[in-house]
């Protein structure tokens, strides 16, 4: 669902379409994603009753930064461990 929202906001029905899920099932997923701060609901200006769902880039950027930091951290540690093992084997 998040990948589908990269191109822009979608209605709940639009999100449900490629997944063979009910409107209610998708709505539950949207509630979880909203609670996690990954998406937000925006009322459509056309009728004021329906919603469009859009990505919350701040939460995704923070998660990406956290993953990048830890990837670099562990890559460095594992590289140093590999070098140590090679030196000890000589």
Residue frames relative to the residue before (quaternion, step in Angstrom):
aa qw qx qy qz dx dy dz
X 1.0000 0.0000 0.0000 0.0000 0.00 0.00 0.00
X 0.6491 0.5153 -0.3292 0.4525 3.55 0.93 -0.84
X 0.6341 0.5294 -0.3343 0.4537 3.58 0.99 -0.78
X 0.6548 0.5151 -0.3159 0.4541 3.58 1.01 -0.75
X 0.6713 0.4981 -0.2941 0.4634 3.59 1.14 -0.54
X 0.4543 0.6959 -0.4522 0.3237 3.62 1.23 -0.12
X 0.6885 0.4914 -0.2824 0.4525 3.57 1.04 -0.74
X 0.7356 -0.3287 0.2276 0.5468 3.59 1.23 -0.34
X 0.6959 -0.4801 0.3323 0.4181 3.52 -1.30 0.15
X 0.1246 -0.7783 0.6136 0.0468 3.54 -1.25 0.64
X 0.5017 -0.5941 0.5192 0.3548 3.53 -1.26 0.35
X 0.6481 -0.4913 0.3841 0.4371 3.58 -1.23 0.25
X 0.6316 0.5235 -0.3321 0.4655 3.59 1.00 -0.76
X 0.6429 0.5249 -0.3134 0.4614 3.56 1.02 -0.79
X 0.6517 0.4965 -0.3081 0.4836 3.57 1.08 -0.71
X 0.6637 0.5307 -0.3011 0.4327 3.57 1.02 -0.81
X 0.5490 0.6942 -0.3738 0.2774 3.57 1.01 -0.85
X 0.7740 0.3666 -0.2445 0.4547 3.67 0.59 -0.94
X 0.6976 0.5190 -0.2630 0.4182 3.61 1.21 -0.26
X 0.3507 -0.7404 0.4991 0.2822 3.61 1.20 -0.05
X 0.4434 0.6607 -0.4689 0.3835 3.55 0.96 0.93
X 0.5358 -0.6048 0.4784 0.3438 3.52 -1.21 0.51
X 0.6535 -0.4865 0.4030 0.4170 3.52 -1.31 0.34
X 0.6604 0.5173 -0.3031 0.4520 3.59 0.94 -0.92
X 0.6451 0.5251 -0.3178 0.4550 3.59 0.99 -0.81
X 0.6668 0.4769 -0.2960 0.4902 3.56 0.94 -0.87
X 0.6208 0.5477 -0.3431 0.4438 3.59 0.99 -0.80
X 0.6395 0.5111 -0.3253 0.4733 3.61 1.01 -0.76
X 0.6324 0.5179 -0.3273 0.4741 3.60 0.99 -0.82
X 0.6450 0.5256 -0.3152 0.4564 3.58 0.96 -0.88
X 0.6277 0.5339 -0.3388 0.4541 3.60 0.99 -0.77
X 0.6551 0.4991 -0.3096 0.4752 3.60 0.99 -0.84
X 0.6704 0.4924 -0.2961 0.4695 3.59 0.91 -0.90
X 0.6293 0.5218 -0.3271 0.4741 3.58 1.09 -0.71
X 0.6580 0.5083 -0.3062 0.4636 3.59 0.92 -0.90
X 0.6771 0.4754 -0.2815 0.4861 3.58 1.12 -0.66
X 0.4860 -0.6901 0.4159 0.3384 3.59 1.27 -0.12
X 0.4774 0.6939 -0.4231 0.3340 3.59 1.23 0.33
X 0.7816 0.1074 -0.0637 0.6111 3.58 1.17 -0.56
X 0.1411 -0.7591 0.6198 0.1404 3.55 -1.33 0.14
X 0.4150 -0.6777 0.5525 0.2517 3.51 -1.27 0.57
X 0.0700 -0.7791 0.6228 0.0110 3.54 -0.99 0.94
X 0.4244 -0.6947 0.5123 0.2734 3.59 -0.78 0.97
X 0.4296 -0.6835 0.5234 0.2726 3.53 -1.02 0.81
X 0.4569 -0.7078 0.4622 0.2768 3.60 -0.83 0.90
X 0.5486 0.6478 -0.3946 0.3517 3.58 1.16 -0.50
X 0.8334 0.0882 -0.0289 0.5448 3.59 0.80 -0.97
X 0.3905 -0.7585 0.4494 0.2651 3.59 1.23 -0.28
X 0.6415 0.5283 -0.3231 0.4527 3.59 1.27 -0.03
X 0.7505 0.3715 -0.2097 0.5047 3.56 0.91 -0.87
X 0.3669 -0.7290 0.5464 0.1881 3.51 -1.34 0.38
X 0.1952 -0.6894 0.6733 0.1827 3.46 -1.37 0.36
X 0.3178 -0.7371 0.5702 0.1749 3.54 -1.15 0.70
X 0.0113 0.8015 -0.5976 0.0191 3.58 -0.91 0.89
X 0.5916 -0.5864 0.4327 0.3449 3.53 -1.24 0.58
X 0.2697 -0.6921 0.6415 0.1917 3.51 -1.27 0.57
X 0.2790 -0.8215 0.4749 0.1474 3.56 -0.06 1.25
X 0.5792 0.6037 -0.3926 0.3821 3.62 1.04 -0.64
X 0.6826 0.4794 -0.2988 0.4637 3.59 0.82 -0.95
X 0.6631 0.4953 -0.3073 0.4697 3.59 0.96 -0.81
X 0.6404 0.5161 -0.3255 0.4665 3.60 1.01 -0.74
X 0.6443 0.5117 -0.3223 0.4680 3.58 1.00 -0.80
X 0.6505 0.5013 -0.3169 0.4745 3.59 0.96 -0.83
X 0.6483 0.5202 -0.3151 0.4580 3.58 0.97 -0.83
X 0.6477 0.5104 -0.3164 0.4690 3.59 0.97 -0.84
X 0.6387 0.5230 -0.3221 0.4634 3.60 0.98 -0.83
X 0.6698 0.4946 -0.2951 0.4688 3.58 0.91 -0.93
X 0.6455 0.5234 -0.3203 0.4546 3.59 0.95 -0.84
X 0.6395 0.5248 -0.3237 0.4592 3.57 0.93 -0.88
X 0.7288 0.4428 -0.2529 0.4570 3.57 0.76 -1.03
X 0.5874 0.5485 -0.3731 0.4636 3.58 1.13 -0.54
X 0.6677 0.4858 -0.2987 0.4784 3.60 0.90 -0.89
X 0.6326 0.5467 -0.3265 0.4409 3.56 0.95 -0.91
X 0.7486 0.4087 -0.2323 0.4676 3.59 0.70 -1.07
X 0.5867 0.5487 -0.3777 0.4605 3.59 1.08 -0.57
X 0.6487 0.5107 -0.3101 0.4715 3.59 0.96 -0.87
X 0.6696 0.5007 -0.3039 0.4567 3.59 0.85 -0.95
X 0.6913 0.4743 -0.2844 0.4650 3.59 0.88 -0.90
X 0.6094 0.5338 -0.3507 0.4697 3.59 1.08 -0.66
X 0.6655 0.4915 -0.3001 0.4749 3.57 0.95 -0.88
X 0.6239 0.5239 -0.3393 0.4703 3.59 1.02 -0.71
X 0.6429 0.5226 -0.3140 0.4636 3.58 0.97 -0.84
X 0.6514 0.5040 -0.3112 0.4741 3.57 0.96 -0.84
X 0.6407 0.5268 -0.3179 0.4592 3.58 0.99 -0.84
X 0.6593 0.5072 -0.3014 0.4661 3.57 0.92 -0.92
X 0.6441 0.5131 -0.3189 0.4692 3.59 0.97 -0.81
X 0.6678 0.4968 -0.3040 0.4634 3.59 0.92 -0.85
X 0.6663 0.5062 -0.3001 0.4580 3.57 0.98 -0.82
X 0.6649 0.5192 -0.2930 0.4499 3.58 1.15 -0.63
X 0.5960 0.5894 -0.3630 0.4069 3.58 1.19 -0.25
